[in-house]
Amino acid sequence: MVWVKATYEFASLFSYRIPDFSSQYALPCLLPGPSTIKLAIVSKAIETTGKVKEGVKIFRIIKDVEVKIVPPKKIIQTNVLIRRLKKKKENTGFESTFCIRGYVYYPEEINIYLNIPSNVEEVEKILKNIRSFGTSDSLVWCKTITREEPPYDAIFATEKLERNDNRNVLIIPVKDISPKTKFEDINIYKKRGGKRNNLLRKFYIIPIHKQSEGKNWIVYDLV
């Protein structure tokens, strides 16, 4: 097992709805979840090779890997009212609706650590080429790839919500890939979607030093 550190800078606002929250009021996840990161790796493997079988191979390698994150010291969230086109349920065509969508801004880089069991150089190459996490407009570029272990206070997804101190924290629901999940369950190239209920519900526990907020924005200063 080798810890790989990938440092990313976002070229735009990051937008990814908290799993299972309403699409009409899409509160943003402050950090990309484990499944978001892993599926971005699989998608990029297929995109760069043009072969779905490469995605299957990479999926088997990274499906169960441990993911840790060192976020920026400051995270900014803003909520905006947008108009979108929604497909009609009964008839063909679309209808116009309004919704609230949350966006996140990172003033600094974000560090993502993965504990890779095999094919490390191949995974490193894919990480270097990733251009988005979550939605396609959440653009990133990879600044560096190194091999080093995460710091002790790195954030990771957990199924348990035990509190052992009196820190002020944010608890953010995220999804991770279940050991039962097969490639067919997440294959976006199928005509029918897979069993996304095979994704595990976990949580990020993010320590917050202080926060400032206004009508439609919040600034989080992390510990």
Sequence and secondary structure as in RCSB ss.txt:
>XXXX:A:sequence
MVWVKATYEFASLFSYRIPDFSSQYALPCLLPGPSTIKLAIVSKAIETTGKVKEGVKIFRIIKDVEVKIVPPKKI
IQTNVLIRRLKKKKENTGFESTFCIRGYVYYPEEINIYLNIPSNVEEVEKILKNIRSFGTSDSLVWCKTITREEP
PYDAIFATEKLERNDNRNVLIIPVKDISPKTKFEDINIYKKRGGKRNNLLRKFYIIPIHKQSEGKNWIVYDLV
>XXXX:A:secstr
 EEEEEEEEESS B  B TTS STEE B SS  HHHHHHHHHHHHHHHHS HHHHHHHHHHHTT  EEEE  SEE
EEEEEEEEEEEE SSSSSEEEEEEEEEEEE SS EEEEEEE S HHHHHHHHHH  BSSSTTSBEEEEEEE    
 TT EEEES     S   EEEEEEEEE TT  HHHH TTSSS   GGGEEEEEEEEEEEEEEE SSEEEEEE 
